[in-house]
Amino acid sequence: MTDLGHLRIGTTDRRDAVARIDRAAAEGRLTPQEASDRAARVETAVTYGDLDPLIADLPALAPPALPAGWSAANRLPIAGGMSREKRDGRWEIPPYLRVSGDLGSVRLDCREAVCLAPVIDIEVSAGAGGIKIIVPDGWGVDSDLVAKGWGSVRNTANRHADPGQPQLVLHGSAGLGRLRVRTATRRRGRELRRRARLELAGGPTPASGWVQEHSEMPNADDLR
């Protein structure tokens, strides 16, 4: 019984008490007549002192189940099956995921995703397929706990997140398949490195190559 029995109750308190009585009746703890009498008295109760005796001998209601993705025991599943599965655009990433390539592939494009927790725990199983994860710059992806098996694991993202950015922790197995993790700017970086190699080798850059093909332009010499 609450030590604040003098406080007045509200609509939510009455609704929860009636639900508790109904559950007890369904489980055989109360007879139909007892349940009806108690429910009627709940409606006329004014304070917690009036309400508590009506439910004090009844088990509390179980808390509502968390949606998938909010506990390690109930991860949000994303599976490729025998085809392809992908997430892209603006989507929400809960704290716990289970990503399975199976015989197909899964692509998680996180460039516009919103993480609902600072640390995202992802259980991976590539199976005989493939899993690809693309993350924005600054995100951290730790894949040290992923076993390669007969498959392969490649992670070119930073292992640790920048301050204020989400941290993804991957564990599980690549199985017979492949796990690939990269940042959103990997292709841009690859292009810059290619241009740098061309310049060091004395070869034409894409711009100078274009100028050579359009030497008739009035300002072609200025673009070389």
N, C-alpha and C positions, 0 to 999 in steps of 0.2 A: 504493500500500500504506500502510495507516495506521501512524503512528509509535507507536501504542499496541497493537502486535501481541500483547503479553503478556496483555491483558485477555481475560476469558472472554466468549464470545458467548451470546446468549439465543435463545429460540424465535422471536422476531420477526426476528432477524438471519438465522436459518436459512431461515425462510419466504421472506424477501425475496430471498435468494441463489438459492433453488430457482426462484422466479418469474423471476429474471433469466436463469437457465440455460434454462428452458423457452421464454422469449421468443426467446433466441438460436437455439435449435434450430428454432423455428417459422419464423424468418427465414433459415434455411439457414447460419447461422454455425457451428453445431456439428452433427456427425452424430448420429443417434440414440444410437449407442454412447457417443460422447463425453459427451453430455448425461446419459446414465444413469450413467456412471462418476463424473462430477462431482457429480451429485445425491447419490449414495451417499456420497461423501467429505464432502459438506456435513453429512450426518447424523452423521458421526463427528468432525467438527471441534469443537475445544474453545475455541480462542482465535481472535482476529482474524488472528493470524499463520498459523493453519491455513486460515482461510476466504478471506482476500484473494487468494491465488494462483489460486483456483478461479474467480474472477469478474473479476480485474484486466484481462483482455483483452476483456471484454464490455461493450457499451454499457449505461449506467445506464438504469433504467426511467424512463419519462416520469412526471412528477408527476401525481397524479390531477386530473382536470378539476374546476374549481370549479363548484358548482351555479349555475343561472341567477340572475342578480341580483348576482353578486359580482365582475363585471368589466364594463368599458365595452363590451367586445366581445361579451358574452353577457348582455344585460340581461333582467330578468324581464318578459315581455310581458303586458300587460293590455289587451285589445281589446274594443271594443263590437260589432264586426262589423255585422250588420244588425239587431241587437236591443239589449239592455242588459246591461251587466256592472257589478258593484259589489263593493266590499270594505267591510265594516263589522264592528262588534263588535271582538273582540280578534284582530288579525292582525299579522304581522311584515312590516316594510318593509325589504328589503335595500338595499344602497348604490346600486344602479343599476336603474332602471325604464324601460320603454318603454310609454307609455300612448297608445293610439290610439282615437279616437272612431269612425273609419270612417263608416258610414252610420247608426250607432246612437248610444249614449251610454255613458259610463263615469262612475261615481260612486265616489270614494274618500273614505270617511268615516274620518278618522284619529283620532277622539276617544278611542278605546280602543286604538289601534294602538301597537305597540312598534317603534321605530326601531333597527335593528341597527348603525347607524353615526351619528356626529354630523352628517354632511353626506350628504344624499340627492340624487343626481343623477337628474333625471327628464327624459327626452326625450319631448316631447308632440307629437302630431299629431292635431288634432281632426277632420281630414278634412271631411266634410260633416255631421258629427254634433256632439256636445257632450261636454265633459269638465268635471266638477265635483269640486273638492277641498275638503273641510272639515277644518280643522286646529284643535287645541286652542289656547287662549290661550297666548301665550308662544312658540309656534313661529314661525319666520321662513320666509317664502316669497318668493324673488326670481324674478320673472317678466320681468325686463327683457330677457332674451335670446330671448323668444318673439315671433316675427314675426306680425303680425296677418293679412297677406294680405288676402283678401276677408272674413275673419271678424272676430271681436272677442275682446278679452282684458280681463277685469276681475278685479282682485286687490285685495280690501279687507283682507287680512291684513298684519301687520307685515312689512316687507322684511327686517329683521334679527331673529334669534332672541334671546330673553332669555338671560342666562347659564345654561348647563347645559341649554338646550333645543335640539331638533334644528333644523337649517337645511335647507330644501328649495331646490334650485336648478333652475329650469325652463328648458328651451331647446327650440327646435323651431318649430312653426308652428301657428297656429289654422286655417289653410287656408280653407275655406268655412264653418267651424263656429264654435263658441264655447268659450272657456275661462273658467271661473268659479272663483275661489278666495275662500273666506271663512273667518272664524273661527267657532268653535262658539257664541259669544255674540252673533253679529250680530243675530239676531232679538230677543234680550232688549234689546240696545242700541236697536234701532229702536222697540220698545215704550216704552222710557223717554223717548226723544226725542219720541214722539207725545204722551205725557202732559204733558211739559214745554210743548209748544206749546199744548195745550189750556188749561193753567193760565195761560200768558201771555196767551192770548186771552180769558180769563175764562169759558171754556166749562166744562161739567161734566166732571169726571174720571169714570172708570168707577165708582168707589166712590160719588160723590155722585149719579150717575145712578141707581144701584141704590137709594139711599136715597129719591130722589124717587118711584120706583115702589113703594116699600114704606113710605110715610109712616105706616102704621098701627102700625109697630113701636114699642114703648115707648121705646127709646133712639134713635129715628131722628134726633132733633135733635143728639145727641152725635156722630153719625157724619158730620154734614154738614161 
